[in-house]
Amino acid sequence: MSMPLIGDKFPEMTVVTTHGVMNLPQDLQGKWFILFSHPADFTPVCTTEFHAFQQLYPQFRELNTELIGLSIDQVFSHIKWLEWIDENLNTKVEFPLIADHGQVAEKLGLVHPGAGSSTVRAVFFVDPKGTIRAILYYPAELGRNFEEILRMIKGFQLADKEGVAIPANWPNNALFGSDVIIPPAKTMKDAEARKDKEGCLDWWLCHRAI
């Protein structure tokens, strides 16, 4: 089975979670969602990640974005681990966590044999139409940057709304600050008109404020 790729529809699946049974992506139609896997419950780096994701969860929800965790663990393990996080870190995880016996991990390509038998730290960004917009992979020893994940959602939504592209390190790009990139000219006439236009370094590299 091949891994899903950017631009593919998120595979339809019924999953058991700490919030009950969910049908993906149908249950989240009209919303963005981020499905992220972690190697295992009761592991140090994963615990810091769940704390970090929960801290940002209100901001994700303001962006019409839901979070869903996953690992190859039973739902009982998930529940106990989330209880521990609540009791010891004063952090109540509010998003669901998928209990997987391996079928979901196989379908999404989350187990990379060269990295071991646990799920890698994958992140799937799925838009309101159920299309996969980005996929990130991290090894077990490296925790994710959750501010970057939040930045990516903001960037996707802005790009879709304005029909623009997002430059490196946006909104703190070294060349253009918080400006966005205008799509390149598609005609000779448009290319010629852009040569002297404010915000254009050349006809194929123009930026503007939002």
KAFENDA-V377857 format. One record per residue. N is the residue number from 0. RES is the residue in one small letter. PHI is phi in degrees with one decimal (NA if undefined). NEAR is the number of other ideal C-beta (glycine too) atoms within 12 Angstrom. D_CENTER is the distance of its C-alpha to the mean C-alpha in whole Angstrom. Layout:
BEGIN
n:N res:RES phi:PHI near:NEAR d_center:D_CENTER
n:N res:RES phi:PHI near:NEAR d_center:D_CENTER
END
This chain:
BEGIN
n:0 res:m phi:NA near:13 d_center:22
n:1 res:s phi:-81.2 near:10 d_center:20
n:2 res:m phi:-69.7 near:21 d_center:16
n:3 res:p phi:-66.1 near:31 d_center:14
n:4 res:l phi:-121.0 near:17 d_center:14
n:5 res:i phi:-58.1 near:18 d_center:12
n:6 res:g phi:96.1 near:16 d_center:14
n:7 res:d phi:-77.4 near:24 d_center:15
n:8 res:k phi:-74.7 near:21 d_center:15
n:9 res:f phi:-64.9 near:36 d_center:13
n:10 res:p phi:-60.8 near:28 d_center:16
n:11 res:e phi:-72.1 near:19 d_center:18
n:12 res:m phi:-159.1 near:28 d_center:18
n:13 res:t phi:-107.6 near:19 d_center:20
n:14 res:v phi:-127.5 near:35 d_center:19
n:15 res:v phi:-96.2 near:27 d_center:21
n:16 res:t phi:-130.6 near:32 d_center:19
n:17 res:t phi:-67.9 near:33 d_center:20
n:18 res:h phi:-108.8 near:23 d_center:20
n:19 res:g phi:104.5 near:15 d_center:22
n:20 res:v phi:-75.3 near:17 d_center:22
n:21 res:m phi:-128.9 near:27 d_center:19
n:22 res:n phi:-109.3 near:18 d_center:19
n:23 res:l phi:-108.4 near:33 d_center:15
n:24 res:p phi:-90.0 near:32 d_center:14
n:25 res:q phi:-55.8 near:21 d_center:18
n:26 res:d phi:-65.4 near:24 d_center:17
n:27 res:l phi:-115.0 near:29 d_center:14
n:28 res:q phi:-58.4 near:21 d_center:16
n:29 res:g phi:90.5 near:16 d_center:16
n:30 res:k phi:-120.8 near:25 d_center:13
n:31 res:w phi:-76.3 near:38 d_center:9
n:32 res:f phi:-145.9 near:39 d_center:7
n:33 res:i phi:-117.5 near:43 d_center:4
n:34 res:l phi:-101.0 near:47 d_center:7
n:35 res:f phi:-129.8 near:41 d_center:7
n:36 res:s phi:-104.7 near:42 d_center:11
n:37 res:h phi:-133.0 near:41 d_center:13
n:38 res:p phi:-60.7 near:35 d_center:17
n:39 res:a phi:-170.0 near:29 d_center:19
n:40 res:d phi:-68.0 near:37 d_center:20
n:41 res:f phi:55.7 near:21 d_center:23
n:42 res:t phi:-122.3 near:24 d_center:22
n:43 res:p phi:-61.1 near:17 d_center:21
n:44 res:v phi:-64.8 near:23 d_center:18
n:45 res:c phi:-60.8 near:39 d_center:16
n:46 res:t phi:-63.8 near:27 d_center:18
n:47 res:t phi:-65.1 near:22 d_center:17
n:48 res:e phi:-68.4 near:37 d_center:14
n:49 res:f phi:-65.9 near:41 d_center:14
n:50 res:h phi:-62.0 near:26 d_center:16
n:51 res:a phi:-65.3 near:29 d_center:14
n:52 res:f phi:-64.7 near:39 d_center:11
n:53 res:q phi:-65.4 near:28 d_center:14
n:54 res:q phi:-60.7 near:23 d_center:16
n:55 res:l phi:-95.6 near:30 d_center:13
n:56 res:y phi:-54.5 near:28 d_center:12
n:57 res:p phi:-58.5 near:15 d_center:15
n:58 res:q phi:-68.7 near:21 d_center:13
n:59 res:f phi:-63.4 near:33 d_center:10
n:60 res:r phi:-66.0 near:21 d_center:13
n:61 res:e phi:-63.5 near:15 d_center:15
n:62 res:l phi:-96.8 near:30 d_center:12
n:63 res:n phi:58.3 near:21 d_center:13
n:64 res:t phi:-125.3 near:33 d_center:9
n:65 res:e phi:-103.8 near:33 d_center:10
n:66 res:l phi:-114.8 near:41 d_center:9
n:67 res:i phi:-141.3 near:45 d_center:10
n:68 res:g phi:-91.7 near:47 d_center:11
n:69 res:l phi:-161.1 near:48 d_center:13
n:70 res:s phi:-155.5 near:42 d_center:16
n:71 res:i phi:-83.0 near:30 d_center:19
n:72 res:d phi:-144.8 near:34 d_center:21
n:73 res:q phi:-74.4 near:20 d_center:24
n:74 res:v phi:-62.2 near:27 d_center:23
n:75 res:f phi:-65.0 near:15 d_center:26
n:76 res:s phi:-65.6 near:22 d_center:24
n:77 res:h phi:-57.0 near:35 d_center:21
n:78 res:i phi:-61.6 near:22 d_center:23
n:79 res:k phi:-64.5 near:19 d_center:25
n:80 res:w phi:-65.6 near:33 d_center:23
n:81 res:l phi:-65.2 near:35 d_center:21
n:82 res:e phi:-62.2 near:19 d_center:25
n:83 res:w phi:-61.7 near:23 d_center:25
n:84 res:i phi:-60.8 near:32 d_center:22
n:85 res:d phi:-64.3 near:19 d_center:24
n:86 res:e phi:-73.6 near:13 d_center:27
n:87 res:n phi:-102.2 near:15 d_center:27
n:88 res:l phi:-115.8 near:20 d_center:24
n:89 res:n phi:52.8 near:12 d_center:25
n:90 res:t phi:-132.8 near:25 d_center:21
n:91 res:k phi:-91.6 near:19 d_center:21
n:92 res:v phi:-73.4 near:34 d_center:18
n:93 res:e phi:-100.0 near:24 d_center:17
n:94 res:f phi:-98.3 near:32 d_center:14
n:95 res:p phi:-74.4 near:31 d_center:15
n:96 res:l phi:-128.1 near:42 d_center:15
n:97 res:i phi:-75.8 near:42 d_center:16
n:98 res:a phi:-93.9 near:33 d_center:19
n:99 res:d phi:-122.9 near:35 d_center:19
n:100 res:h phi:-98.1 near:18 d_center:23
n:101 res:g phi:120.4 near:21 d_center:21
n:102 res:q phi:-67.4 near:20 d_center:21
n:103 res:v phi:-66.7 near:37 d_center:17
n:104 res:a phi:-58.7 near:32 d_center:16
n:105 res:e phi:-66.8 near:22 d_center:19
n:106 res:k phi:-63.9 near:29 d_center:18
n:107 res:l phi:-97.7 near:38 d_center:14
n:108 res:g phi:69.8 near:25 d_center:16
n:109 res:l phi:-93.0 near:38 d_center:15
n:110 res:v phi:-105.1 near:29 d_center:18
n:111 res:h phi:-106.0 near:23 d_center:19
n:112 res:p phi:-50.6 near:11 d_center:23
n:113 res:g phi:-69.6 near:10 d_center:23
n:114 res:a phi:-106.4 near:21 d_center:21
n:115 res:g phi:114.2 near:17 d_center:23
n:116 res:s phi:-98.8 near:17 d_center:23
n:117 res:s phi:-89.0 near:28 d_center:20
n:118 res:t phi:-70.1 near:39 d_center:16
n:119 res:v phi:-74.6 near:35 d_center:14
n:120 res:r phi:-84.4 near:39 d_center:11
n:121 res:a phi:-95.0 near:37 d_center:9
n:122 res:v phi:-136.2 near:36 d_center:5
n:123 res:f phi:-107.4 near:43 d_center:5
n:124 res:f phi:-102.3 near:38 d_center:4
n:125 res:v phi:-123.4 near:39 d_center:7
n:126 res:d phi:-87.0 near:32 d_center:10
n:127 res:p phi:-62.2 near:23 d_center:13
n:128 res:k phi:-93.9 near:20 d_center:15
n:129 res:g phi:83.4 near:29 d_center:13
n:130 res:t phi:-94.1 near:25 d_center:12
n:131 res:i phi:-74.8 near:31 d_center:9
n:132 res:r phi:-100.2 near:31 d_center:8
n:133 res:a phi:-160.5 near:30 d_center:7
n:134 res:i phi:-137.8 near:30 d_center:7
n:135 res:l phi:-119.0 near:25 d_center:8
n:136 res:y phi:-129.4 near:24 d_center:11
n:137 res:y phi:-130.7 near:28 d_center:13
n:138 res:p phi:-79.1 near:20 d_center:16
n:139 res:a phi:-60.2 near:28 d_center:18
n:140 res:e phi:-82.0 near:15 d_center:19
n:141 res:l phi:-120.5 near:17 d_center:17
n:142 res:g phi:-73.9 near:25 d_center:14
n:143 res:r phi:-79.0 near:32 d_center:11
n:144 res:n phi:-95.7 near:19 d_center:11
n:145 res:f phi:-78.5 near:29 d_center:9
n:146 res:e phi:-65.6 near:18 d_center:11
n:147 res:e phi:-67.1 near:22 d_center:9
n:148 res:i phi:-63.1 near:36 d_center:6
n:149 res:l phi:-65.2 near:31 d_center:8
n:150 res:r phi:-60.1 near:27 d_center:10
n:151 res:m phi:-65.5 near:30 d_center:7
n:152 res:i phi:-61.7 near:36 d_center:7
n:153 res:k phi:-60.3 near:29 d_center:11
n:154 res:g phi:-65.6 near:32 d_center:11
n:155 res:f phi:-59.8 near:31 d_center:10
n:156 res:q phi:-66.3 near:26 d_center:12
n:157 res:l phi:-68.0 near:24 d_center:15
n:158 res:a phi:-61.1 near:24 d_center:15
n:159 res:d phi:-67.0 near:22 d_center:16
n:160 res:k phi:-68.2 near:14 d_center:18
n:161 res:e phi:-100.4 near:19 d_center:20
n:162 res:g phi:66.9 near:14 d_center:20
n:163 res:v phi:-124.6 near:25 d_center:19
n:164 res:a phi:-115.7 near:25 d_center:18
n:165 res:i phi:-110.7 near:31 d_center:16
n:166 res:p phi:-76.5 near:26 d_center:18
n:167 res:a phi:-57.0 near:16 d_center:17
n:168 res:n phi:60.1 near:16 d_center:16
n:169 res:w phi:-52.6 near:27 d_center:16
n:170 res:p phi:-93.2 near:20 d_center:18
n:171 res:n phi:-123.5 near:15 d_center:20
n:172 res:n phi:-68.3 near:19 d_center:21
n:173 res:a phi:-65.5 near:12 d_center:24
n:174 res:l phi:-95.0 near:16 d_center:26
n:175 res:f phi:-121.3 near:27 d_center:25
n:176 res:g phi:61.7 near:18 d_center:23
n:177 res:s phi:-95.5 near:22 d_center:21
n:178 res:d phi:-66.8 near:28 d_center:22
n:179 res:v phi:-114.1 near:29 d_center:21
n:180 res:i phi:-96.0 near:30 d_center:22
n:181 res:i phi:-83.6 near:31 d_center:24
n:182 res:p phi:-54.8 near:19 d_center:24
n:183 res:p phi:-60.1 near:19 d_center:27
n:184 res:a phi:-61.9 near:20 d_center:30
n:185 res:k phi:-113.6 near:12 d_center:31
n:186 res:t phi:-134.1 near:11 d_center:35
n:187 res:m phi:-61.8 near:11 d_center:38
n:188 res:k phi:-63.6 near:11 d_center:39
n:189 res:d phi:-66.4 near:18 d_center:35
n:190 res:a phi:-61.3 near:19 d_center:35
n:191 res:e phi:-65.2 near:14 d_center:38
n:192 res:a phi:-67.2 near:15 d_center:38
n:193 res:r phi:-80.6 near:26 d_center:35
n:194 res:k phi:-60.9 near:18 d_center:37
n:195 res:d phi:-112.3 near:13 d_center:38
n:196 res:k phi:-84.8 near:19 d_center:36
n:197 res:e phi:-60.5 near:14 d_center:34
n:198 res:g phi:90.1 near:20 d_center:31
n:199 res:c phi:-112.6 near:24 d_center:31
n:200 res:l phi:-80.0 near:19 d_center:32
n:201 res:d phi:-161.7 near:17 d_center:33
n:202 res:w phi:-64.7 near:23 d_center:32
n:203 res:w phi:-99.6 near:18 d_center:29
n:204 res:l phi:-135.1 near:23 d_center:28
n:205 res:c phi:-124.6 near:29 d_center:28
n:206 res:h phi:-134.9 near:29 d_center:26
n:207 res:r phi:-152.7 near:23 d_center:26
n:208 res:a phi:-78.3 near:16 d_center:25
n:209 res:i phi:-104.2 near:23 d_center:23
END
